[in-house]
Amino acid sequence: MSAPAPHARPQRPEFRNIHALKDLPSYRLPLAGVVSILHRVSGALMFLLMPFIIWMFDTSISSEISYARFTSVFNLGVGPLPGALVKLVALALIWAFLHHLIAGLRHLWMDMRHAVSKEFGRSSAVWTLSLSVALTLALGAKLFGLY
């Protein structure tokens, strides 16, 4: 067997495409990554629900009659959609806003303080998720008339 030539290049690593159906379910995303993905999802959800947001704002402040129509949509529904479904859409919007706000503040804090460590990422992700879910549950209870 002959020795490799002294001017031979070392072998480069070989990168292959992943098999999404086989590899992704076994991949464990860190909690900070989940918060980051949910931050993007909540922003997209708010963008997609922008017509609903504009309708809610316009209908709720235009006049007393439009406000009565607004509250009846939430209580009785509109067309074939029941009021509970409208409230669930509003609850999704509440979660999206709260999560996006809290995760955005988390990102700003990390950028200002240069607090980029594994421990801080995990602890701030736990705080972000727990705070956004707790506030969403509290506002959802109010939305559905539990208090």
N, C-alpha and C positions, 0 to 999 in steps of 0.2 A: 504494500500500500504506500502510495507516495504522499508526501507532506503537502499541504496546501501552499500555493504560491504566496510569497510574502506580500504581494500587492493585491491579493484577493479581498474583496469586500465581505464584511460579516453579513450573515443572513439577516434580512429585515423581518420584523414580526409580521405575521399574516393575520389580517383582520377579515372577518367574515360577517355577513349579514346575520342578524338574529332571526330566529323563527318565532314570530310573535305569539302564535298559539301555544308553542311549547315552552318558550323561555320566559315570557312576561308573567305568567301566573306564579312562577316560582321566585320571582324577584321581589325582595322586600325593600320597599321604598322607605327611607327614614322619615320620621314625623315632620321634620322641617320641609322635606320635599312634598309631602302631602299638603301641608299648609300653602306652599308655593303654588301647587297645581290648583288647589281650591281658590286661591286668590285670583287666578286667571279665570276659573270657571265662574266665580261670583261677578267678576267684571263683565264677562260675556253675557251672563244672565241679566244683569242690569241693563246692558245695551239692548238686548233682545226684547226686554219688557218695557223699553222706553215709551212706546205708544200707550201702554197701560198706565204708566206713571203719569204721562201728560193728561190722559183722560181722567184719571183720579183727581189730579190737581185742578184741572179746569172745571170738572163737574162739582167738586166740593166747594169751590169759592165763587162760582158765577152768580148764583142767586139762591134764595131759600127753596125754590121749587127744584132746582137742579141738585141741591144738597139732599132734599127728600128723595129724589130719584137715585142719588148716589148711595144713600143708606139702604134703600129698598133693594138695590142690586146685591149688596152685601148680606141682607137678611133673607130675601126671597129668591134671588138669582135673576138671571137675564136669559130670555129665550129658553133653550133646552138645558142651559147650565144652571145647576143649583147654587145657592148662595154659599154653601160650604166649599165648593170648588173655587169660587172667586176668592174666598178667604184663604184657601190653601195657596193660591197664586200670590196673594198679598203676603202670606207668611214666607214663601220662597223669596220674595223680594226683600222682606225684612231681613232674612238671614243673609242674603247676598250683600245688602248694604252694610250690615254690622260686621260680617266677616271681612269684607273688602276694606272697610275702614280700619279695623283692628290690625289686620295683616299689613296694611299700608303703613300704619304707625310703627309696627314692628320693623318693617324694612327701613323706614326713616331712622329709627333709633339705631339700627345696626350700621347704617351708613354714616350717621353723625358720630357715633362712638367707636367706630371701627371694631365693634364687638362681633367678630366673626370667629366663633369657636364652636366645636361640636357640642359642648355642654350648654352654651348659651342658646344655640340654635334649637336644641331639644327642649330646653325649659321654656323658651319664648314661644315655641310651637304649641306646647301644652297649654300655656296661658292663653294664647290666641284662640285655640279651639274651644277650650272650656269657657272662656268669657263670651265668645260669640254664640255658642250654643245656649248658655245660661240666659243671656239677654234675649235671645230669640224665643226661648221657652216662656220667659216672663211676658214679653210682648204678645206672643201667640196666645197665652192664657187670657190676656186682656182682649185680644181680637175676637176670640171665641166666647167671650162673656163669662169667663170663670171667676172673675172678680170685678 
